[in-house]
Amino acid sequence: MEKIASKSKKRANFAYMTKELVQRVANTIEAHRLIKKGGRVLVALSGGADSVALLRCMMSLGYDCEAAHCNFHLRGKESQRDESFVNKLCGQLGIKLHTRDFQTSDYASKHGISIEMAAREQRYAFFAELMEGGRYEAVAVAHHRDDNAETILLNIIRGTGLQGLTGIPYRNGDIVRPLLDVGLEEILEYLRSINQDYVTDSSNLVADVKRNVVRLQLMPLLRQLNPSISDTLLTNADNAHRVQDFIRKEAYNINKVEISDDTYAIEKDDIRDFILLFEIIHPLGFTPAQIADIWKNIDGQPGAIYRSATHELLRDRSQLMIRKIQKYYSLEIRYSTVDISDITTIDKRPEVAYLDADKVGSDYVVRPVERGDRFIPYGCNGSKLVSRYMIDHKFSAFQKQQQLVLCKGNDIVWLVGQRIDNRFKIDWGQTKKVLIVEVYSDKKL
């Protein structure tokens, strides 16, 4: 009788565990608005305990599931075993399975990256391909609570900003993580309760990469000092997330003065702290080392330019000027010659120049400013270095870089968008023909 009662109690515990875990996942999905109820979901399925639990749980919640499996061909027969397992599992569950084979070692060698990074890039590129056309609401991946704690600890070890302390996000674009509030032991207990088997990746049992060292050696050691170390790390992550949200709101409210379509300026006085500067420009691709240097020298000699893959930042006199890097942009120059008697008004826009056509002649070119360029600004008698003119008129380094000149031989005819040369101005008593030059560009002059 005792054995029967014990078995009955165990089954009741299993049933409770099954219901509780599924409900917690449902709560996570609802709280973070990950997927609409009953929506179609692509589940990343490796065959391991966490991904198998994710698939079974999503099905229990009534989602229309399909699965995606990547064979990275890194573990010989084990890789083939995993693919066979997920094929069989999806067949039993009536789930459509998408598979893709990758030569991961070759990819890593070709791109000069680690095997781990190569697998990650290939995996998410495959998911993005499957997401095309809006076939699914999201891709569900099986990162769980313990993965999150390990990630936070790894980020601390590597050195991280505030973002790294917040851990793994519930959503990142199309990628969602419904299991982030569930621990590995709970996942294993859930699988036992529904009699669901899974495969084990033997490489996860060897401390040969940083994450495995953290999982197999460091976390057990930390649990001796603090049995609730995972909870502690995740509580700190929640606090870091709240701080980050506050800083982001502060950064959003900082006034950004638009200079052109791709350039804006921020007053240095508005950036009161390093972490605020970090939040503003780190998303633009600037590295922590660059940001530290910008902050250290924020009141230093103006003119320094910092570049990320997509943006440039100029440390100017009282501002930080930021612009998108444009490798190519359109530039169109239109020339027309008219009799002076046909001119009734002068277009005073900076993009237009009215010149004495006979003085300019036909041998003229437009080029960037060069070192030593000199001209006689309209209204002046003496010549002036173009570089001096730009300093006097407070050109930023960005403006200096893109400044153009219209030249006749070695003589500057027009500092484009600024001032014509006095030697080529219209003389209303003597000029017969007028050369009108107009510049059209997708960059503001």
N, C-alpha and C positions, 0 to 999 in steps of 0.2 A: 504493500500500500504506500509506503514511504517513497519507493522508487517512482510509482505512478504519479504521486503528488509532485515529486521533484520535476519529472518530465513536463507535467502540466504547467507548473510554475515557469519552467524554462521557456516553453512555447509562448506563454503569456508575455514574458519579458521580450522575446524576439518580436512578437506582434507589436508591442509597445514601441520598441526601438525602430521598427520599420515605419510605423505611423509618425513617430516623432521626427525622424530625420527628414522624411518626405515633406512634412509640414514646415520644418525649419527652412528647407530649400525654397518652398513656396513663399515663405515670409521674406526671404532674401530677394527673390525675384520681384516681389511686389514692392518692397521697401525701396529698392534701387531702380525700379522700372526697367528691368532688363529685357523682358520679352512679354508681348501681349498674350493674354490667356488663350491657349489653343493654337498659337502661331506655329509656323514651320521653323524648325531649328536644325542646324547642322551641328552634330556633336562630334568633336575631335575624339577619336577612339583608338587608343594605342593597344588596348587589351589588358592594361594594368588595372589594379583594383579601383583606383580613383575614377578613371574614364568609364569603366564598366558600370560602376555605381551611378555615375552621372547619367549615362544613357538610360538605365533602368528607372532611375528616379524621375527623369524628364518624361518618360513614357507613362509612369504612374500618375503624373500630374496632367496627363491628357494632351501633351504637346505632340505635334506632327513631326516626328524625328526622322532624319537621315543621318548617316555617319560618314566620316572621312578618316581614312587610315593612310599614314605615310610609312613606307618601307625605306629606311635610310641605308640598308645593307651595310651595317656597321658591326653586327654581332653574329655573322654567319648563319648557322642553322636556327639560332634563336629568332632572328629577324623573320625567317620564313615561317617558323612556328607561330609567331605573333600574328602574321597575316592570315594564316590558316585558321587560327582561333577566332579572329574577328569576323572572317567570312562565315564560319560555322555559326557564331553567335547571332549575326545579323539575319542569317537564313532562318534560324529558329524563332527569332522575334518578328520576322517579316519586315525587316528594316532594309531600305536601300543603302548599299555601301559604295562609296567612291574610294578608290585606291590609287596611289601614285608611287612609283619607284624612283628613288634618287641615288645618284652616285655621289654621295656626300663627301667622301675623301677627296675626290677629284675636284669638286666644287670648292672645297676649302683651300686646296692647293692653288687653284687658279686665281682665287680672289684674295689670297694671303690672309685668311682669317682662321679662327679656331674651328675644330669640328663641331663644337657646341653651337657656335654662332652660325655656321653653315647650315646645320640642321634647322635652326630657328628660322633663318631667312627662307629656306626652301618650304618649310611647313606653312608659314604665314602667307607666302606667295601662292601656294596651292589653295589655301582657304579663300584668299581674295579672288582668285580665278573662279572658284565655285560660287562665290557671292555675286558675281556679275549678273546683271539682269534682274536683280531683286527677287531671286528665287527663295531666299530665306530671310527671316527677320534678324537673325544673329548667328554667330558661330559660338557654341558653348564649349569652353575648355575646362579641364578638371582641377585647376589649382585649388587647394583646400587651405584650411586654417594653418596647418603646420608648414606648408610650403611658404605661406605668407610670413610666418615668424622667421623661417630660415632666410628668406629674401631680405628682410629688414636687417638681420644680423650680418649677412654678407655685405650689404650696402655700408653698414657701419665699419666693417673691417676694411673694405676697399677705400672708404672715404666718400662721404656723400653730403649733398646739400639737404635742405628741408624735404624736397621731393622724395629722396631716397628713404627718408625716415617714415614716410606715409605708407610704404609697402606696396603691395599689388592692388591695383584699382579693380573695383567690381566690373567696370566697363572701360574699354579702350577702343573707341570706334565701333566696329562690328563685333568685336570680341567681348563676350560676357563670361562671368565666372560665378555660377550659381552656388558652388560648394564652398565659397570663402568663409562661411560661418560654421563649417563642419570640420572636425578633426579627423585624422587618419584612422584612429582607433574606432571612432564611430562609423566610419565608412566600412571598415572590415567587419564590424559587428552587423551592420546592415546587410552586407553581402551574405554573411553566414545565415542571417535570419530568413533570407529568400532563397537559400541553397544555390547561390550563383557563384560559379568558379571564375577564375581570372588567371592571367599569366604574370610571372614575376621577371622583371628585367634584372639579370644577374649583375650587370654593370653598376646598378644602384647599390649593390652590397659591398663594393670595393671603394676604399677611400683614395681614389686616384684623381679626382677633380675637386675643386674648392667646395662645391655644394655638398658632395658626398662626405668630405671631411667635416663640414659643419653638421650634417645630419647624423653621421655615425659616431663622431668623436666629441665634437664641441658641445652639441646640445645635451647629450647625456651627462657630460661633466657639469654644465651649467645647471641642470636639474638637481644635481647634488647640492648646489648652493641655493637654488631657488626652484622648488618643485613646480612652481607656476610660471616658469620663465616665458613660456609661449604667451600666456595671458598678459604678463608684464610688458612684453615687446609689443603686443597688439594694442594694449591700452595706450602705450606711449605713441603708437602710430596714429590712433584716433586723435590724441591731443595735438600731434604734429599736423594732422590734416586740418583741424580747426584753426590752428595758427596760420597755416598756408592759405586757407580761405580768407582769413582776415587780411593778410598781406596782399592777396590778389585783389581784393576790393580796394585797398589803398592804392595799389598800382594802377588799377582801372580808373580811379578818380583823378590821377595826376594829369594835368593839362598837357596835351600833346599838340603843339602848334604845327599845322600842316604848311609846308613850304612849297611842295609840288605833289603830284600824284603819288610819287614813290619816296618822298622825303618828309620827315617831320623832326621837330626839335623839342627837347625837354629842358626846362630851366634846371641848372645844377642845384639851385637853392631848394627846389621841390623834392629832391632826392635826399632824404634825411638819414638814410641808413643803408649799409651794404646789402642787407637782405632784400630791401625794396628794389635796389638796382638789379640784384640777381633775378628777382621775379619778373622784372620788365624785359631784360635782354637775354636771359638764358633760353627762353623759348625760341629765340631767333638764331640759336646755334652757337652763341658765344660760350667758350669754355669757362669753367670755374677759375682757371689761372688767368685768362684774359680779363674776366670780371674783377678779380682781385686787383689786377694791375690798374685797371680803369679807376677803381675806387681809391686805391693808394695815391694815384696821381691826378685825381679829379680836379684839383686846383692848381695843377702844374702848368708848364708852358703849353699854350694851345697849339693845335695842329696835328697831334698824334692821331693816326687812323688805325682802327682795329677791324679785322675782317673775319666773318664766319663764312660758311659755304654759301649763304644766301643774302647776307647783309653786310653793310659797312657802318661803322660808328666813328664819328669824328668828335674828338674832345676839343670843342671850340672855346671861345673866351668865357662866356657865361652859360653856355648850353652844351648839351650832348645832341649831336645831329645824327640821325639814323636813316639810312635809305636801303632799299632793296638793290642788290647788284643786278644790273642789266648788262649782259654781255653784248647784246645787239639792240639797237634802236633805230627807228627810221628818221631820216633827215632829208628834207626836200628844200631846195633853194630855187626860187623863181626870179628870173631876170627879165626886165622889160625896159625898152628905151622909147622915150616920148619927147616931142618938142616941148620946150619950156613954156611955150604959149598955151599948151593944152593943160597945164597944171593950174588949177584954181585953188586947191587946198593941199596941205601937206599932212600926210598920215603920220601922226606922232607916236604911234606904237613902237616899243623898243625893238620889235622883230623886223622893222622896215627901215631902210636907209635910202635917202635921196642923194645922189652923187652927180658930179659933173662927168658926163659920159665921155667927153673927149679927153679929159685928164686921166680917167681910169683906163680907157682903151678897151681892148678885147682880151688882153693877156692877164687874166686874174684867176686866182684860186682861193679856196677856203681850206684852212688847216687849223689844227690846235695851236694854242700859244706855245712858243718855244722860248727857252732861256735866252735873255738878252734882247728880246723884242722891244722895240721902242716906237712911239708914235707921237703925233702932235694932236692932243685932244681938241675937239671942236671948241672954238672960243678962246684958245690959248695960243701964245706965240712960240713958247719953248717946247722942246720935246720932253717926253717922260717915259720911263720904263713901264711897260705893261704890268710887270710884277708890282711896281710901286703904286700904280693906279689901283690895282686890285686890293692892295693892302689899305690904301687910303679910303677905299669904298667898302672896306670890311667884308671882302669876299671870303667865304668859307673855303676850306681845302677842297670840298666837293665841287664848289663853283669854279675854282681855279682849274681843276682837272678837266672840266667839260667846256671851258671857255674857248671859243673859236675866233679866228681873225680872217677877214677878207684881205688878200694881198695882191699888189701889182709888183711883181718881181720881189725885191727885198723891202718894199715899202708897204706898211700897213695902211689900208684904205678905210677899214671899219673894224672896230672891236665889237664883234657881233652882239647885238642886243644891248649895247652900252653907249658908245660914242664913235662918231665918224672922225676921220683924220681931217684936220683943218685944211690941209693942202688940196683935198678932193671935194670940198664943199661947193654948193651951188653959188655962183656969183650972178645975181639977178641982172646985172648990167652986161655981162659978157657970155655967160653959159647959154649955149644954143640947144643942146640935147641933155636930157636927164636920164641917168641910169637908176632905175628903181629896183632894189634888191629886197626880197622878202623871204624869210626863213620860216619853214614849217617843221616842227619837230614834236615827237611825243614826250620830249623832256622840256620842262620850262626853262627858258633862257634866263 
